[in-house]
Amino acid sequence: MSANPNPVKPPAAPAALEPFSHSAALTLGVELELQLVNTHDYDLAPYADDMIRLMSSHRLPGSVVPEMTTGMIEISTGVCQSSSEVLGQLSQIRDALVKSADKLNIAVVGGGTHPFQEWHQRRIYDKPRFRELSALYGYLSKQFTIFGQHVHVGCPDADSALLLLHRMSRYIPHFIALSASSPYVQGHDTAFDSARLNSVFAFPLSGRAPFALTWDAFSAYFDKMTRTGVVKGMKDFYWDIRPKPEFGTIEIRVFDTPLTVERAAALAGFVQSLAAWLMHDHPFQPSDDDYLVYTYNRFQACRFGLDAIYVDPATGEHMPLRDHILLTMNALSSHADHLGASAAVQLLRADVNRSHNDARWLRERQTRERLLAEVIRQAAQKFRGLPG
């Protein structure tokens, strides 16, 4: 029997929760986890170090950093005021990525999962935190070779951030369905639009944040968790939405990485418009009872995407999720106009009306091509901004 790699240790002194930094309300930041694939069979390729080295020669906004395994990288914008600024920054980074990838004879691809990579072939990126996570979580760490978009929304103070977080939680299914791009895992159609989130469910401290509407109450929860020794800091929480006190934001983490930066920016515009509506119009007061249907709604969106059923947390009414998304878009339309996000919301609205997301695009290509490697080749072209 092998030795326990995680022996009992005396708990370290509990970490204090960082104070919530000041941030301008409704500012945006976007992170995208991206696939690096070879151009032979379009499987994942361990080129993260080479890509980061080449990208360091470009003067770009944001950052390019490694992720859990060597066939993936994460790009991020700087602080943005609008979805059009997000698009501008992501486009600059995308163009530099494509040039760097061409030099290495590899390609960069969006999507929430690689359709046929095998987790046991992955290598953990050589970074202390990733090595620590691999020692703790074992094979789950390599199975965490999945790709998501994170959207940060600036909040004026800590209590406003928690109020926005719990209001936003009603719209987690909307975010999942609009961004879903992970129907294939290990070479098989999972029957899910977003199979990526099933890998997140396996981790402890995933799911929803505790229902706390004041920073004092949240700090008390954090102190209890750190005293157990289970949690060392906010990074240990894999919640769907979590506060990021060092940035003065909330971070929404349920989006699959879209196939294009245009869609990523549109999703950010939708989030910003929704946040403005929730902050300024106060359409409802969140309740812990909202979470009675949270897991069901989340599952429906992962499984069926835009064809899901949505249970309204306040009324219990069952309705097509696409209808609730359209009602939400109508409610926030004046805020989208004010923020310059109307085109972003309209792009998403058009896809809702025709029940189309990136998962549908991937399935349509596979139905036509009957070869997932060819689907990935076309997705790489799509990411470059070429018609597909």
C-alpha positions in Angstrom: 0.0 0.0 0.0 1.4 3.4 -1.0 2.2 6.0 1.7 -0.3 8.7 2.3 0.9 11.8 0.4 -1.3 14.0 2.6 -0.2 13.1 6.2 -1.8 14.7 9.3 -0.2 18.0 10.1 -1.0 20.6 12.8 -3.3 23.2 11.3 -1.6 26.5 10.3 -2.8 29.7 11.8 -6.0 30.7 10.2 -5.7 33.3 7.4 -7.5 36.6 7.7 -10.0 37.6 5.0 -8.7 40.4 2.9 -10.5 43.7 3.1 -12.7 44.4 0.1 -10.9 46.8 -2.2 -12.5 49.8 -3.8 -13.7 49.2 -7.4 -15.7 51.3 -9.8 -19.2 49.9 -10.1 -19.9 47.8 -13.2 -16.3 47.7 -14.5 -15.5 44.4 -16.2 -12.6 42.0 -16.4 -12.7 38.8 -18.4 -10.5 35.6 -18.2 -10.5 32.9 -20.8 -9.0 29.4 -20.5 -7.9 28.2 -23.9 -6.9 25.0 -25.6 -3.5 24.5 -27.3 -3.7 21.8 -29.9 -1.3 20.3 -32.4 -2.1 20.6 -36.1 -1.5 16.9 -36.8 -4.4 15.2 -35.1 -5.7 18.3 -33.2 -5.2 16.7 -29.7 -4.0 18.9 -26.9 -0.4 19.8 -27.1 1.9 20.6 -24.1 3.0 24.0 -25.4 2.0 26.4 -22.5 5.6 27.4 -21.7 6.4 28.1 -25.4 3.3 30.1 -25.9 3.9 32.2 -22.7 7.5 32.8 -23.8 6.4 34.0 -27.3 3.6 36.1 -25.9 5.9 37.9 -23.6 7.4 39.8 -26.6 4.0 41.4 -27.3 2.9 44.6 -25.6 -0.7 43.6 -24.7 -3.3 44.5 -22.1 -4.1 42.0 -19.4 -2.0 38.8 -19.0 -1.2 35.3 -20.3 -0.5 32.7 -17.6 -0.4 28.9 -17.3 -3.2 26.8 -16.1 -3.5 23.4 -14.4 -2.1 21.3 -17.2 0.4 22.0 -20.0 -2.0 22.0 -22.9 -3.9 25.0 -21.7 -3.3 28.7 -21.0 -5.4 31.5 -19.5 -5.7 35.0 -20.9 -7.2 38.0 -19.2 -8.1 41.6 -20.0 -7.3 44.6 -17.9 -10.1 46.6 -16.2 -12.6 47.5 -18.8 -15.5 50.0 -18.8 -17.6 48.3 -21.5 -18.1 45.1 -23.5 -16.7 46.8 -26.6 -13.5 47.5 -24.6 -13.4 43.9 -23.6 -13.7 42.9 -27.2 -10.9 45.2 -28.2 -8.5 43.8 -25.6 -9.5 40.2 -26.3 -9.0 40.7 -30.0 -5.5 42.1 -29.5 -4.6 39.1 -27.3 -6.2 36.7 -29.8 -4.3 38.1 -32.7 -1.0 37.7 -30.8 -1.9 34.2 -29.7 -2.6 33.2 -33.3 0.7 34.6 -34.5 2.6 32.8 -31.7 0.8 29.5 -32.3 1.6 29.7 -36.0 5.3 29.9 -35.1 4.9 26.7 -33.1 2.8 24.9 -35.7 -0.1 24.6 -33.2 -3.5 26.1 -32.9 -5.6 27.9 -30.2 -9.2 26.8 -29.7 -12.1 27.8 -27.5 -14.8 25.5 -26.1 -15.4 24.2 -22.6 -13.9 20.7 -23.1 -11.5 19.2 -25.7 -13.7 16.6 -27.4 -11.4 13.6 -27.4 -8.3 14.3 -25.2 -7.6 11.6 -22.6 -7.1 12.9 -19.1 -4.4 10.4 -18.1 -2.1 11.8 -20.9 -2.1 15.3 -19.4 0.8 16.7 -17.5 0.5 19.0 -14.5 2.1 22.4 -15.1 5.2 22.8 -12.9 4.0 25.5 -10.5 3.8 25.2 -6.7 0.0 25.7 -6.4 -0.7 23.2 -9.3 1.6 20.6 -7.7 -0.2 21.1 -4.4 -3.6 20.7 -5.9 -2.4 17.6 -7.8 -1.2 16.0 -4.6 -4.5 16.7 -2.9 -7.0 15.9 -5.6 -5.1 13.1 -7.5 -6.6 12.2 -10.9 -9.2 15.0 -10.6 -6.5 17.5 -11.2 -5.8 16.1 -14.7 -9.6 15.8 -15.3 -9.7 19.5 -14.6 -8.3 20.1 -18.1 -11.5 22.0 -18.8 -11.9 25.5 -20.1 -14.0 28.3 -18.7 -14.7 32.0 -19.0 -14.7 34.1 -15.8 -16.3 37.5 -15.7 -15.5 40.0 -12.9 -17.9 42.8 -12.2 -16.8 45.8 -10.1 -18.7 46.6 -7.0 -18.6 49.8 -4.9 -18.4 48.1 -1.5 -18.4 44.7 0.1 -22.1 44.6 1.1 -23.2 45.6 -2.5 -21.0 42.8 -3.8 -22.7 40.2 -1.7 -26.2 41.5 -2.6 -25.3 41.4 -6.3 -23.8 37.9 -6.0 -27.0 36.5 -4.5 -29.2 38.3 -7.0 -27.0 37.1 -9.9 -27.4 33.5 -8.6 -30.9 33.4 -10.1 -29.3 33.8 -13.5 -26.7 31.0 -13.3 -28.8 28.8 -15.7 -28.9 31.7 -18.2 -25.1 32.0 -18.2 -24.7 28.3 -18.5 -27.1 27.9 -21.5 -25.8 31.0 -23.4 -22.1 29.9 -23.1 -22.5 26.1 -23.3 -19.7 24.6 -25.5 -18.8 21.3 -24.0 -21.0 18.5 -25.4 -18.1 16.1 -26.0 -15.9 14.3 -23.5 -13.4 11.5 -24.2 -14.6 11.2 -27.8 -18.3 10.8 -26.9 -21.4 13.0 -27.0 -22.4 13.4 -23.3 -25.9 14.5 -24.1 -25.1 17.6 -22.1 -24.6 21.0 -23.6 -22.2 21.9 -20.8 -20.5 18.7 -19.6 -17.6 20.8 -18.3 -19.4 21.7 -15.1 -19.8 18.1 -14.2 -16.0 18.0 -13.6 -16.3 21.1 -11.3 -19.0 19.3 -9.2 -16.4 16.7 -8.1 -14.4 19.3 -6.1 -15.3 20.1 -2.5 -16.4 23.6 -1.9 -17.9 23.9 -5.3 -21.5 25.0 -5.9 -23.1 28.0 -4.3 -21.7 30.6 -1.8 -23.2 30.7 1.7 -26.2 33.1 2.0 -24.6 36.1 3.6 -25.7 39.6 2.7 -23.2 41.6 4.8 -19.4 41.4 4.8 -19.4 41.0 8.6 -21.6 37.8 8.2 -19.4 36.6 5.3 -16.2 37.2 7.3 -17.6 35.2 10.2 -18.3 32.3 7.8 -14.8 32.6 6.4 -13.2 32.6 9.9 -15.1 29.4 10.8 -13.9 27.7 7.6 -10.3 28.7 8.0 -10.3 27.6 11.6 -11.2 24.1 10.4 -8.0 24.0 8.3 -10.0 23.0 5.2 -9.7 26.5 3.7 -6.6 28.7 3.5 -8.0 31.5 1.4 -10.6 32.6 -1.1 -8.9 30.6 -3.9 -10.0 27.4 -2.2 -13.7 28.1 -2.9 -14.8 26.9 -6.3 -18.2 28.5 -6.1 -20.2 29.4 -9.2 -19.9 33.1 -8.1 -17.5 34.2 -5.5 -16.4 37.6 -4.1 -12.8 38.7 -5.0 -12.0 41.1 -2.3 -8.5 41.9 -3.6 -10.1 43.2 -6.9 -13.3 44.6 -5.4 -15.4 42.4 -7.7 -17.6 39.4 -7.8 -16.4 36.7 -10.2 -18.9 34.6 -12.2 -17.3 31.2 -13.0 -19.9 29.0 -14.7 -19.4 30.1 -18.4 -17.8 27.6 -20.8 -15.1 29.3 -22.9 -16.9 30.4 -26.1 -15.5 29.5 -29.5 -14.9 33.2 -30.3 -13.8 36.3 -28.5 -16.8 38.1 -29.9 -19.1 35.8 -28.0 -17.0 36.1 -24.9 -17.3 39.9 -25.0 -21.1 39.6 -25.7 -21.5 37.5 -22.6 -19.6 40.1 -20.6 -21.9 42.8 -22.0 -24.9 40.8 -20.9 -23.5 40.3 -17.4 -22.7 44.1 -17.1 -26.2 45.0 -18.2 -27.8 42.5 -15.8 -25.7 43.8 -13.0 -26.7 47.4 -13.8 -30.4 46.4 -13.7 -30.0 44.5 -10.4 -27.9 47.3 -8.8 -30.1 50.3 -9.9 -33.6 48.9 -10.2 -33.5 46.5 -7.2 -36.1 44.2 -8.9 -36.2 41.7 -6.0 -34.6 41.0 -2.6 -32.6 37.7 -2.6 -33.6 35.0 -0.2 -32.0 31.8 1.0 -35.1 30.1 -0.4 -34.0 31.1 -3.9 -31.5 28.2 -3.6 -34.2 25.6 -3.2 -34.4 25.2 -7.0 -30.8 26.3 -7.7 -29.3 22.9 -8.3 -32.2 21.7 -10.4 -32.1 24.8 -12.6 -28.3 24.5 -12.9 -28.6 20.8 -14.0 -31.3 21.6 -16.5 -29.1 24.3 -18.1 -26.1 22.0 -18.2 -28.1 19.1 -19.7 -30.4 20.9 -22.1 -28.9 24.3 -22.7 -31.4 26.8 -24.2 -34.0 24.0 -24.3 -34.0 23.7 -20.5 -36.9 24.2 -18.1 -36.4 27.1 -15.6 -38.2 27.1 -12.3 -38.7 30.7 -11.1 -37.3 30.8 -7.5 -39.9 33.3 -6.4 -43.1 31.9 -7.9 -42.3 28.3 -8.5 -43.5 28.7 -12.1 -42.0 26.3 -14.7 -41.2 27.9 -18.1 -38.7 27.4 -20.9 -35.4 28.8 -20.0 -35.1 30.6 -23.4 -38.3 32.5 -22.5 -36.9 33.6 -19.2 -33.7 34.7 -20.9 -35.7 36.8 -23.3 -37.8 38.3 -20.5 -34.6 39.2 -18.7 -33.1 40.8 -21.8 -36.2 42.9 -22.1 -36.0 44.0 -18.5 -32.4 45.1 -18.8 -32.5 46.7 -22.2 -32.4 50.3 -21.1 -29.3 49.6 -19.0 -27.7 47.8 -22.0 -28.4 50.9 -24.1 -26.8 53.2 -21.5 -23.7 51.0 -21.2 -23.3 50.6 -25.0 -24.0 46.8 -24.7 -27.1 46.6 -26.9 -25.2 45.0 -29.8 -23.8 42.4 -27.4 -27.2 41.5 -26.0 -28.7 41.5 -29.4 -26.1 39.0 -30.6 -27.1 36.7 -27.8 -30.8 37.3 -28.3 -30.6 36.2 -31.9 -29.1 32.9 -30.9 -31.7 32.4 -28.2 -34.5 33.0 -30.7 -33.0 30.2 -32.9 -32.0 28.0 -30.0 -28.4 28.1 -31.0 -25.3 28.1 -28.9 -21.7 26.9 -29.3 -22.6 23.3 -28.2 -25.1 23.3 -31.1 -22.4 24.5 -33.5 -20.1 21.7 -32.4 -22.7 19.0 -32.8 -23.8 20.3 -36.2 -20.1 20.2 -37.4 -19.7 16.6 -36.0 -22.9 15.5 -37.7 -21.5 16.8 -41.0 -17.9 15.7 -40.6 -18.1 12.6 -38.5 -14.6 13.3 -37.3 -13.9 15.3 -34.0 -10.4 16.2 -35.1 -11.9 18.0 -38.1 -14.4 19.7 -35.8 -11.5 21.0 -33.7 -9.7 22.2 -36.8 -12.8 24.2 -37.8 -13.1 25.5 -34.3 -9.5 26.7 -34.4 -10.4 28.6 -37.6 -13.4 30.1 -36.0 -11.3 31.3 -33.0 -9.0 33.0 -35.5 -12.0 35.0 -36.7 -12.3 33.2 -40.0 -15.8 32.2 -41.2 -16.8 28.7 -40.3 
